[in-house]
Amino acid sequence: MAATMIRVPIPRIVLDGMGGDFAPTATVAGALLAHRQLGASVILTGPESLLRDELQRQHANPSDVRVVDAPEIIGMGEHPVAAVRSRRKSSIVVGLDLVSAGEAEAFVSAGNTGAAMAAAVLRLRRIEGIDRPALATPFPTSRGACLLLDVGANADARAQNLAQFGIMGVTYAERVLGIAQPRVALLNIGEEESKGSLVAQEAHLQLARLGLNFIGNIEGKDIPEGTADVIVMDGFVGNILIKFAEGLASNLMRTIRAEIRANPVSTLLGIGLKPMFDRIRGRMDYADYGGAPLLGVNGICIVAHGRSTPRAIRNAIRVAGEAANQSLISVIKEGVAAATEKAPIGSESPSSSPTR
């Protein structure tokens, strides 16, 4: 799915300038792309001198982006909760504090995913009626993109968590992805209601009572066919699924390239088919989707791929702006209230946390 220019101004977006494998070069370049192509108002957080040096190296004008000093950095391998609590001047925590204080409408990071999620829960808090936030991501199918959630925020989930994921997923699919009356499904090991674990069976019952366009269980093979628009699962399964799909796509493209180069005849044929292969690769490229929203916190937080390129960062900022312009948080609150009024969902104790 190719990225498209949005027609409304993007609001103030905080970008973790030190997030990702290629930071700060890629993050600064992505921020400048978003400013110049989308008119985005970007605030970079990170060590001020380092970011200003990178901005100068990339020939940025002083007015292009704002820099907020955050001298501490949370590494990719650090324990999320401990790092967030001990490094309150990190680029992630400072960025989310700006959103919490109303100085920006959304936060984007390609850094430590666990730290971004932990900081979002601690600094922004959860939306009332949501026990655990879910990380959602668009996923390419033969009919366009569907939305998968959770893909990593919760290694395990209870039935009520999965039901809440369904509500939030429908809201995001409708308001940001533009899918009318999205079909909701529960990922399971079979289509029958009695299939799967006790948690899956109870989640099926709760989703069916919510008044969503719930089509029941689907299997993994049904996802690429576009059978559903919003697919609910726990974060353990979801994270394995998307990483397997990413690895499979990369391996498939490498295999095709190797076969094309195997002899002169196939090489000539490959040259003629190159535009088609480019289109296929574009449909499968995570950079076009931008980032995964963390749904369920009281503010917009977009988690981008750790290997994000400048184009991926630019598109993550675009996604954040679209969510803000659609008043996503208010809409999720309304959706949760309306759905649970029809069929109350059980809740966890107040101490429960998605970052346990």
Residue pairs with C-beta under 8 A, 6 or more apart in sequence:
1 138
1 140
1 144
1 145
1 283
1 288
1 289
2 282
2 288
3 288
3 290
3 311
3 314
3 315
3 318
5 37
5 38
6 38
6 318
6 321
6 322
6 325
8 325
9 39
10 34
10 38
10 39
10 40
10 41
10 317
10 318
10 320
10 321
10 324
10 325
11 41
11 104
11 105
11 106
11 321
11 324
11 325
12 41
12 42
12 43
12 103
12 104
12 105
12 106
13 34
13 40
13 41
13 42
13 43
13 104
13 105
13 106
13 107
13 108
13 317
13 320
13 321
13 324
14 42
14 43
14 44
14 45
14 68
14 95
14 96
14 98
14 99
14 104
14 106
14 107
14 108
15 27
15 30
15 31
15 42
15 43
15 44
15 45
15 95
15 107
15 108
15 109
15 313
15 317
16 23
16 27
16 45
16 46
16 91
16 92
16 95
16 107
16 108
16 109
16 110
16 111
16 116
17 23
17 24
17 27
17 28
17 31
17 44
17 45
17 46
17 51
17 67
17 70
17 91
18 24
18 27
18 45
18 46
18 47
18 70
18 73
18 91
18 111
19 27
19 91
19 92
19 109
19 110
19 111
19 112
19 116
19 304
20 26
20 27
20 110
20 111
20 304
20 305
20 306
20 307
20 308
20 313
21 76
21 110
21 306
21 307
21 308
22 307
22 308
22 309
23 46
23 110
23 111
24 46
24 50
24 51
24 54
25 54
26 110
26 308
26 309
26 310
26 313
27 44
27 110
27 308
27 313
28 44
28 51
28 54
28 55
28 58
28 60
28 65
29 58
29 310
29 313
30 308
30 309
30 310
30 311
30 312
30 313
30 314
30 316
30 317
31 40
31 42
31 44
31 64
31 65
31 313
31 317
32 55
32 58
32 60
32 64
32 65
32 310
33 310
33 311
33 313
33 314
34 40
34 42
34 313
34 314
34 317
34 318
35 41
35 42
35 64
35 65
36 64
37 314
38 314
38 317
38 318
38 321
40 317
40 318
40 321
41 66
42 64
42 65
42 66
42 317
43 65
43 66
43 67
43 68
43 95
43 98
43 103
43 104
44 51
44 65
44 66
44 67
44 68
45 67
45 68
45 69
45 70
45 91
45 92
45 94
45 95
45 98
46 67
46 69
46 70
46 73
46 91
47 69
47 70
47 71
47 73
48 67
48 68
48 69
48 71
51 67
52 67
55 64
55 65
55 67
68 94
68 95
68 98
69 94
70 89
70 90
70 91
70 93
70 94
70 95
71 89
72 87
72 88
72 89
72 90
72 91
73 87
73 90
73 91
74 83
74 84
74 87
74 90
74 91
74 92
74 111
74 112
74 115
75 83
75 112
76 111
76 112
76 306
77 112
78 112
78 115
79 114
80 112
80 114
80 115
80 117
80 118
80 355
81 114
81 118
81 355
83 90
83 112
83 115
84 90
84 92
84 93
84 115
84 118
84 119
84 122
85 122
87 93
88 94
90 115
91 109
91 111
92 109
92 111
92 112
92 115
92 116
92 119
93 119
93 123
95 104
95 107
95 109
96 107
96 119
96 120
96 123
96 124
96 299
96 301
97 123
98 104
98 107
99 105
99 106
99 107
99 123
99 124
99 299
99 300
99 301
100 123
100 124
100 299
105 300
105 320
105 321
105 324
106 299
106 300
106 301
106 302
106 320
106 321
106 323
106 324
107 116
107 120
107 299
107 300
107 301
107 302
107 320
108 291
108 301
108 302
108 304
108 313
108 316
108 317
108 320
109 116
109 301
109 302
109 303
109 304
110 291
110 303
110 304
110 305
110 306
110 308
110 312
110 313
110 316
111 306
113 135
113 152
113 303
113 306
114 355
116 294
116 301
116 303
117 133
117 135
117 153
117 294
117 301
117 303
117 354
117 355
118 355
120 133
120 294
120 297
120 299
120 301
121 133
121 297
121 353
121 354
121 355
124 297
124 298
124 299
124 301
125 297
125 298
126 132
126 133
126 296
126 297
126 298
127 296
127 297
127 298
127 329
127 332
127 333
127 336
128 333
128 336
129 164
129 333
129 336
129 337
129 340
129 345
129 347
130 164
130 168
130 296
130 332
130 336
131 158
131 160
131 161
131 164
131 347
131 348
131 352
132 153
132 154
132 157
132 161
132 164
132 296
132 348
132 352
132 353
132 354
133 153
133 294
133 295
133 296
133 297
133 354
134 149
134 150
134 153
134 154
134 161
134 164
134 165
134 168
134 169
134 235
134 294
134 295
134 296
135 149
135 150
135 151
135 152
135 153
135 235
135 238
135 292
135 293
135 294
135 295
135 303
136 147
136 148
136 149
136 150
136 151
136 168
136 169
136 172
136 292
136 293
136 294
136 295
137 147
137 148
137 149
137 151
137 242
137 289
137 292
138 145
138 146
138 147
138 148
138 177
138 289
139 145
139 146
139 147
139 148
139 223
139 231
139 242
139 245
140 224
140 283
140 284
141 223
141 224
141 225
141 226
142 224
142 225
142 226
143 225
143 226
144 226
145 177
145 289
146 223
146 226
146 228
146 229
146 230
146 231
147 169
147 172
147 173
147 177
147 182
147 229
147 230
147 231
148 223
148 231
148 233
148 238
148 241
148 242
149 165
149 168
149 169
149 230
149 231
149 232
149 233
149 238
149 295
150 157
150 165
150 232
150 233
150 234
150 235
150 238
151 233
151 235
151 238
151 239
151 241
151 242
151 292
152 235
152 238
152 239
153 235
153 294
153 354
154 161
154 234
154 235
154 236
154 354
155 234
155 235
155 236
156 234
156 235
156 236
157 165
157 199
157 234
157 235
158 199
158 346
158 348
159 199
159 200
159 202
159 203
159 205
159 206
159 346
160 206
160 345
160 346
160 347
160 348
161 234
161 348
162 186
162 199
162 200
162 203
162 206
162 207
162 232
162 233
162 234
163 203
163 206
163 207
163 210
163 345
164 296
164 336
164 345
165 232
165 295
166 184
166 186
166 207
166 210
166 212
166 214
166 230
166 232
167 210
167 212
167 332
167 335
167 336
167 339
167 340
168 295
168 296
168 332
168 335
168 336
169 182
169 184
169 230
169 231
169 232
169 295
170 182
170 184
170 212
170 213
170 230
170 335
171 295
171 328
171 331
171 332
171 335
172 293
172 295
172 323
172 328
172 332
173 179
173 182
173 229
173 230
174 180
174 181
174 182
175 326
175 328
175 331
176 293
176 319
176 322
176 323
176 326
176 328
179 229
181 213
182 213
182 229
182 230
183 213
183 215
183 227
183 228
183 229
183 230
184 207
184 212
184 213
184 214
184 215
184 228
184 229
184 230
184 231
184 232
185 214
185 215
185 216
185 217
185 218
185 222
185 227
185 228
185 230
185 231
185 232
186 200
186 203
186 204
186 207
186 216
186 217
186 218
186 231
186 232
186 233
187 217
187 218
187 219
187 220
187 223
187 231
187 232
187 233
187 237
187 241
188 195
188 196
188 200
188 204
188 217
188 218
188 219
189 195
189 196
189 219
190 196
190 217
190 219
191 216
191 217
191 218
191 219
192 217
193 201
193 204
193 216
193 217
194 201
195 201
195 217
196 204
196 217
200 217
203 232
204 216
204 217
206 343
206 345
207 214
207 232
208 214
208 216
209 342
209 343
210 339
210 342
210 343
210 345
211 339
211 342
211 343
212 339
215 227
215 228
218 227
218 228
218 231
220 241
222 228
223 231
223 241
233 241
246 286
249 284
253 277
253 281
256 277
259 266
260 266
260 267
260 269
260 270
261 267
261 270
270 277
282 288
286 305
286 312
287 305
287 308
287 309
287 311
287 312
287 315
288 311
288 315
289 315
289 319
290 302
290 304
290 312
290 314
290 315
290 316
290 317
290 318
290 319
291 302
291 303
291 304
291 305
291 308
291 312
291 315
291 316
291 319
291 320
292 302
292 303
292 304
293 300
293 301
293 302
293 303
293 319
293 323
293 328
294 301
294 302
294 303
295 332
296 332
298 329
299 329
300 320
300 323
300 324
300 328
300 329
302 316
302 319
302 320
302 323
304 312
304 313
304 316
305 312
308 316
339 345
